Amino acid sequence: SSDGELHRNGTTGELEMTPGDYSETGPKCMLKIGDSIRKGRCLDTEADRKKPGAYLNIFPCEAKWNQLFSFGSGVDADTDAAAAVPSGAIHVSLPKLVSSQKHTTHFCLGVQGRSAEDEVEWLRPEHDDDPDDLWPWERENATEHYDDGFKSLKYWDGIQLQTTPCSNKGAVVEFLYVPFIVEEEDDDEGGESTDNNSDAALDDDKTDDDDDDDAEEVVVGDEL
């Protein structure tokens, strides 16, 4: 299309983006929850925070800029810091009126405290108890690293994802996309097809209408 194309790399699992004639960031997509108690809701970054550090939540779909996500172009920060969006990254782009007043236009989904370039102004640590407690990645036993030199993301397990400049190497999380098949089987009694991944086992007291006004956080370790 005129906005560009998206293709999944069958070898690496990354989603490859080709820019279009009218969109350097490629297609913009709303990412909806497919099969859970929150089915039909969308991934959402905090709309009132137009600088790094906005939390990623699950929220009713509104089709606003903070729910429109684009995918990595493969431009590395060492090549072009201003246009950097690593392969596998997911990002939102500020509205043009706002972005013209900002140095950073694109914010990628990532984690705090994993890059030497993290800026104190956008870090929002929130310990539940003692504020002097160390985060898991700050402890002496957090010694496991990937080949690129950055600490393993297992130390961020359960930590809510935030936005960060796409040039912030290490902080930006790169995603792999795994296709899945919803298998169907015949009902022994009626011969009708049933979905193995259906929500039939969910608590009957819970509905999609519950807590419509509350955003649900998305943390490292969740399957998007």
N, C-alpha and C positions, 0 to 999 in steps of 0.2 A: 504494500500500500504506500501512499505518499508519506506516511509517518514512519515507515521502515518495516523491518521484518525481525521475527524472533525464531530461532531454531535451537533445538536441544542437541548438544554434542553427545553422540552416543558413546563416545570413548571416555570423556572426562565427566559427563553428567552436568556440565555447565550450560547455561542458557546463553547463546550467542546472539548479540544484537547487531543489526545492520541499520545505520541511520537512514532516514528517508529524506526526500527533497525538502521537506518543510519542518523537520524535527531532528535536531542533532542528537537527541536522547532516545530516539526511536519511539515505538508505541508506548502509551501510558495505559496502565491496567489497574482496575480495582481487584484486589485479591480477597476473595470471599471464602469463608469457612465452609467446607463441603459436607462434612458429616460429623456432627456433634450436637450437644445441647445448644450451641451457639450457631447452628447452621444458618447460612444466609447473611451473617454479619461480616463486616469488613475489617481488614487491618487498617490501622489509623494511627497517625502521629499527632501529637498535641498541636492543634491549630494555632493556639495563642503563643506558641514558642517558636519564633522565627530565627533562632540561632541554635547551635549544636546543643544536644542534651535533651531533646524532646523524647519522651517515652513512647514506645510502640505499644498500642493497645488493640483490643478487639471492640468494635463499636458499631452501632447501627449505620448502614451505608448511607452516605450523603452526597457522594460524587464530587466532593470538594478537593482542592489541590493536595491536602494532607492525606487523602486516601487514593491518590493516583500515583502509582509506582512505575518506575522505569528500571531497566536492567543494564548491567555493566557493558561498556563498549570495549573493554580491554585496554583502554589508555592508562598507562602506569603513571604514578605520581612523579617518577624520575624523568618521564618524557614530557609531560605537560601537566603541571600541578593544578592549573585552573580548570582543565577539562578532564581531569583524572576520574574515571569510574572503572575500577578493576573488574575483570571478568568474574562473573558469579555474584557480583554485588547487586543489591537492591536499593534504590534511592528514590527520594521525592525531590521535586524541584520547586523552589519558591516562586510565587506569582511574579510576573515581569515587573509590576509596579514596585514590589518589595525588593526583588533581586537586583534592580538597578541601583539600589542604595546599599547593597551588601557586597562584600568581597567574595563570599562563598555563595554560589547559586544552588549547588546540588548537595544534599545531605544523605549519606548512606547509612544503612542500619549497621550498628556495631556495638561495641562494649567499651566501657570506661576502664582506664587504668592499664591498658595493654600496649600503649604506644608511648614512646618518649616525647612525642609531639602533643600529647594531651594538654589541654589548657584548663587551668584551674577554674576559670570563669564558667565553663559549661559542665564541669563535673558536679553531680548532685548526689553524693553519697548519703544514704539514709540508713544508718544502723538501727536495728530495732531496740537495742538495749544500750550498751556502753559505746559512746561515739569514739572512744579510743581503741576499740577492738580493731584488729587488722582484718582486711578483706582476705579471702582465701588465696588470692594471687600475690598478696603481700607477705605471706608467711614464709619462713625459712625453708619449709619442706616443699614449697612450690617450685620444683626444679625441673619438671618435665617440659621440654621445648619441642617445637616442630623443626623441620629442616631449615625453615626460613629464619630461625633464631627467636621467634616469638613464643611466648608461653602457651602451653596447651589450653584450649578453650574449656577443658574439663574444670578448670578452676573458676570458671564463670557459670557453671551449671546452676540454673535457678535464678540467675541475675537478669533483671528486666533489660531487654534491648533498648538502645537509645540511638539517636541520630548523631552522626559525626561527619566532619568534612570528608569527602570521598578521597582526598589526598592523604588522609591520616592513616598511613600504612600500619598494619598491626591491629588497629582499632576496628577497621572495617571487616565485617564478617562476610566471607564468600560462601555462597550457598550452592549445593548440588541439587539437581532436580531428578527425582526418581519416579518414573511413570508407574501407575498402579492400575490393576484390572479389577473391576467389581464383578465377582463371579455370582451367578444366579443358579439356583437349584429348584427343582420341582417340588412343590408341597405334596407330601405323600397322600394327604386326604383329598385336597381339591384339585391337584394338578396345576395350581397356579405358581408362577415364579415368585421366589422370595429373595430378597437381597441379603447376603451374608453380613453386610456392613450396615444393616438398618439400625435405627435408633430404638427398636422395639424394647430393648432391655433397659432403657433409661427410666429413671424414677418418674412415675406418673404425675407426681406433684410438681415437676419442673416443666416449664414451657418456655418457648422462645420469647414470650412476652414478659417474663420475669426480669426485673432490674434493667429495663430498657434504657434507663438514664445513666447507668453505671458502666464505665469502660472497664474491660477485663485486660489485665496486663499480659504481655507476651514475653517469655523468659528464654534464655539460652537453654537448649535441650528440648524445647517444644518442636513438634513437627508442624511446619506451616503448610 
